[in-house]
Amino acid sequence: MAGPQQTGFDIVISGAGLVGLALAAALGRDGFSIAILETREPEHDWPAGSIDLRVYAISRASQRLFESLGAWSSIEPLAQPYRDMQVWDAGSDGEVHFDSAELGEPDLGHIIESRVIEHALLDVVENLETVTRLCPASLQGFEENEGRQCIELEDGTSLTAQLLVGADGKQSRVRDLAGIHVQVSDYGQQALVAVVQTEKPHQETAWQRFLPSGPLAFLPLHDGRCSIVWSATSDKARNLLALDDSSFCHALGEAFEYRLGKVTGVDKRVLFPLQGQSAKAYVQPGMALVGDAAHVVHPL
């Protein structure tokens, strides 16, 4: 449901990414009146054959959560199960293998594009009478008054709620306005992410090799390709980004020991800085932080 008519809520959630939408869906289904603030309309359509560079490895526990929210049926057709996981180290003969069959489970989890999850959760939220989605809407400020949070938006709209939740990412506006400091750990690394095609099928397996410069992961995708996350020192990551496609595919195959044969193609490559971050406090009276607003960890 969307609309600005209502101004008093049980809970206002600032941020409509995966965490904010999941929280709105869960609380809305439990009968709480929710307003969720979204700075811009999410992506509804994308080119055929394209893959979001942001993917998640979703555990079976997370799958059960999405099932309980009514979102899994929309997610599953574009979710790639991984039934095996192989992890090995470049500096030794050590190797670990996890097999879902040995655990009596159909899979270990799923690899899913961020936009697929968010789109499914948005559909759930928009069909809940208890949830009001305000978009575009940005938080201007808030203060406590007689046990309620008085929330001002940048367009002048005023809302009230018993609880304000910051689900607005690592640069959280809610956290900053609350005066909560963060502790930052710089890993001195960047993650290079891309979608690649390999000579051999991905075998429904998640692969990770620990290199001296950082871990390299190959994650299976539903279209037969792999999403890679190559964490490396900043200098090495920039050098990898600068390579032409052919040279990059060769370097990637070498680093991965050709477990899936040659890397035969690569889409756009992007670098993300890697930092750990934790808020000094996750809650205050009438306010809570969730997701990256509360803490950020290394993706691998």
KAQUIRA-V666902 format. One record per backbone hydrogen bond with DSSP energy under -0.5 kcal/mol. CO is the residue of the C=O (numbers start at 1). NH is the residue of the N-H. If there is no record, write none. Layout:
CO/NH + CO/NH
//
This chain:
1/133 + 7/160 + 9/162 + 10/162 + 10/163 + 11/35 + 12/14 + 12/165 + 13/15 + 13/37 + 14/167 + 17/21 + 18/22 + 19/23 + 20/24 + 21/25 + 22/26 + 23/27 + 24/28 + 25/29 + 26/30 + 27/32 + 28/31 + 32/34 + 33/10 + 33/11 + 34/132 + 35/13 + 36/134 + 37/15 + 38/136 + 38/137 + 47/50 + 53/55 + 54/114 + 56/58 + 56/112 + 57/59 + 58/110 + 59/63 + 60/64 + 61/65 + 62/66 + 63/67 + 64/68 + 65/69 + 66/70 + 66/71 + 66/72 + 67/70 + 71/74 + 71/75 + 72/76 + 75/78 + 76/79 + 79/81 + 80/111 + 82/108 + 82/109 + 83/100 + 84/206 + 85/98 + 86/208 + 87/96 + 88/210 + 89/92 + 94/89 + 96/87 + 98/85 + 99/102 + 99/103 + 100/103 + 100/105 + 101/104 + 108/60 + 109/82 + 110/58 + 110/112 + 111/80 + 112/56 + 113/117 + 114/118 + 115/119 + 116/120 + 117/121 + 118/122 + 119/123 + 120/124 + 121/125 + 122/126 + 123/127 + 124/127 + 125/128 + 127/129 + 128/131 + 130/34 + 131/133 + 132/36 + 132/134 + 133/3 + 133/135 + 134/38 + 138/154 + 141/152 + 143/150 + 145/148 + 148/145 + 148/150 + 149/151 + 149/161 + 150/143 + 151/159 + 152/140 + 152/141 + 153/156 + 157/153 + 159/151 + 160/9 + 161/149 + 163/12 + 164/288 + 165/14 + 165/167 + 166/290 + 167/17 + 169/172 + 172/176 + 173/177 + 174/178 + 175/180 + 176/179 + 179/181 + 181/280 + 182/184 + 183/278 + 184/186 + 185/187 + 185/276 + 188/234 + 189/274 + 190/192 + 190/232 + 191/193 + 191/272 + 192/230 + 193/270 + 194/228 + 195/267 + 196/226 + 197/264 + 197/265 + 202/205 + 204/83 + 204/84 + 206/86 + 207/218 + 208/88 + 209/211 + 209/216 + 210/90 + 211/214 + 214/211 + 215/231 + 216/209 + 217/229 + 218/207 + 219/227 + 221/224 + 225/221 + 226/196 + 226/228 + 227/219 + 228/194 + 229/217 + 229/231 + 230/192 + 232/190 + 233/237 + 234/238 + 235/239 + 236/240 + 237/241 + 238/242 + 239/243 + 240/243 + 244/248 + 245/249 + 246/250 + 247/251 + 248/252 + 249/253 + 250/254 + 251/255 + 252/256 + 253/258 + 254/257 + 256/259 + 258/261 + 260/200 + 261/260 + 262/199 + 262/264 + 265/197 + 270/193 + 272/191 + 273/275 + 274/187 + 274/189 + 276/185 + 277/296 + 278/183 + 282/289 + 284/287 + 286/164 + 287/284 + 288/166 + 290/293 + 291/294 + 291/295 + 294/279 + 296/277
//
